């Protein structure tokens, strides 16, 4: 889950209208199946995000299937791809958006920082080092 900070202290995030719709559906469906913090966090992120049309999303904003380089607590940079839950595979460095770090990453851009709580409940600082263009996947298939 994200670190509980006042809304004015959270970094601005941006999502495309298509992804905002898909991620809101995903988080809502997950909450109905089994309430969990990650789904609540993702839903809260979608509610506070600046929503823009797909065609104007800046290249350095983390979207679904973006390849991201980030640091946690100032440590060694790590690379991963942000994916829908069915595509997640930690061995292949694909992180689900329904994990604490995945929900923290969505919508951030290069250079931004976000406080989040790990599964162990401890606060961590995440910093985005770089963002690469998303890998093209079929959104309809990722929600089934």
N, C-alpha and C positions, 0 to 999 in steps of 0.2 A: 504494500500500500504506500501511497505517497505520504510524505512527512506532513503532519498537520500544521500548516503555516497559514497565516492570514492570506486571503485571496490576492491582496495587493502585493504580496511578497513572492508569489509564484510567477515563474517566467511565462510570458505570453506564448501560446502555442497556436498552431495553424493546422487545420485539416481540410481536405477537399470535401465538397458536399457529398460526393458518392461514398467516400470512406466514412464520413460522419454518420451517414445513414446505416451503412453496413455494420460499423462498430457499435452503434447504439442498439441495433437489432441483436447482435451477438451478445453484448453485455446483458441486455434485458432477458434474452432467452436463457442465458447461463444462470442468472439470478432466480429464474423460475424453476430451473432444474435442481440447483443446489446453491443456495446463497453462499457467497464467498467474497472476501475482501477485494480480490483482484477485479472481479466483475463490477463491484460497487465503485472502485477506483477508476476503472475505464469509463464507466458511465459518467462519473463526475468530471473526468477530463473532457469528454465530448460536450458536456454542458457548458464548460468554460472556454472551449476552443473558439478561435476566430475561424469561421467556416467560409471558404472561398470556392469558386468553381474550379474544376479539375484543370482547366486550361491555364490558370494563372498561378498554380502552385510553384513556388520557387524551388529550384533544384536542390538547395541545401536544407530543405525541411524533411524530417523523417516521416515517411509514409509507410504504408504496408509494403513489405517486400524490399524496403530500402536496405542497402548494405551500409552499416554504420561502424565507425571507429569511436570508442568512448573510453573514458577512464572512470574508475570507481575509487573514491577517496584518494585521488592523486596517484594511484598506482599505475602499473604498466598498461599502456593502451591495449584494448581488446577489440576484436572485430566480430560482428554478428549480423545476421539478417533478421529483421522484424517480420514475423509471419502470423497467420491465423493459426489457432490451436492445432488443427489437423495436420499442418505442415511442420510443426515444431519438432526439432531434433537437436538436442544439445551437443551431441557428438559432431554434427555437421554445422554447428554454430548458427542454428536457426532458433530464435527466441520467440515464444508465443506472446502476443499482445495481452493475453490474460495471465501474465505473471507480473509481480511487482515491478521488475525492471522494464518489462515490455510496455506496461501502462505508463511508466515514467518517460520512456523514450518517445512515444508517439507525439508528433507535432513539434518537437524541439528542432532547433536548427544549429548549425555549426557554431561552436563557441558558447552555447547556452549551458547553464547548470541547473540541476534540479535536485532537491533533497527528496529521498525516498526511504522507506523502511524495508529492509530485507525480510525474508521469511522468518528470520530469527528475531524480528522485532527491533533490531538495532538501526539507527539512522545512518544513512550513507549519502555521500555527495557524488552525483553523476555529472560528468562534463562531456559534451559531445565534441569530439576532435574533428570528425569529417563525416560527410554523408555522400553516398554514391547513388546514382539513379536506381530506382526500384527494378527488381527482376519482374518481368511481365508474367502474371498469373491470371487465371480466370476467376474473378470474384465469386461468381455463382457456385462454382465447384468448391470453393474454400469454406463456404458456410454449411454445406451438407454433411 
